[in-house]
Amino acid sequence: MSSLAILAHLRFLGLMMIGAYALINAILALLSPLTAGWPIWASTLLAVPPMVMGMVHLVLPLARRHLSRPDGTRA
């Protein structure tokens, strides 16, 4: 793997981590009034479906669009 490919991969991973971090914190903040006092497994059970949907339909497409080249090909 070339150094450019490694850097592109690391940049994509960084964007995905930032997006996942922001998304899960937003979901947990929205759910916290509802799940106060719940066991951790129950609040996680409630947070996982919107997290997966958000990653698949929001974070991943935005990261891929952000990293596309002007000619439409992917980095």
Backbone hydrogen bonds, N-H to C=O, Kabsch-Sander energy under -0.5 kcal/mol:
donor,donor_aa,acceptor,acceptor_aa,energy
6,I,2,S,-2.1
7,L,3,S,-2.3
8,A,4,L,-2.4
9,H,5,A,-2.3
10,L,6,I,-2.5
11,R,7,L,-2.4
12,F,8,A,-2.2
13,L,9,H,-2.6
14,G,10,L,-2.4
15,L,11,R,-2.2
16,M,12,F,-2.4
17,M,13,L,-2.4
18,I,14,G,-2.3
19,G,15,L,-2.5
20,A,16,M,-2.7
21,Y,17,M,-2.6
22,A,18,I,-2.4
23,L,19,G,-2.5
24,I,20,A,-2.8
25,N,21,Y,-1.9
26,A,22,A,-2.0
27,I,23,L,-2.5
28,L,24,I,-2.6
29,A,25,N,-2.2
30,L,26,A,-2.2
31,L,27,I,-2.2
32,S,28,L,-1.6
34,L,31,L,-0.6
35,T,31,L,-2.4
36,A,32,S,-0.6
38,W,35,T,-2.3
42,A,39,P,-0.7
43,S,39,P,-1.9
44,T,40,I,-2.2
45,L,41,W,-2.0
46,L,42,A,-1.6
47,A,43,S,-1.6
48,V,44,T,-2.1
51,M,47,A,-1.6
52,V,48,V,-2.8
53,M,49,P,-2.4
54,G,50,P,-2.5
55,M,51,M,-2.4
56,V,52,V,-2.6
57,H,53,M,-2.8
58,L,54,G,-1.7
59,V,54,G,-2.3
60,L,55,M,-2.5
62,L,58,L,-1.9
63,A,59,V,-2.6
64,R,60,L,-2.5
65,R,61,P,-2.4
66,H,62,L,-2.4
67,L,63,A,-1.6
68,S,65,R,-0.9
69,R,73,T,-3.3
72,G,69,R,-2.1
75,A,67,L,-0.8
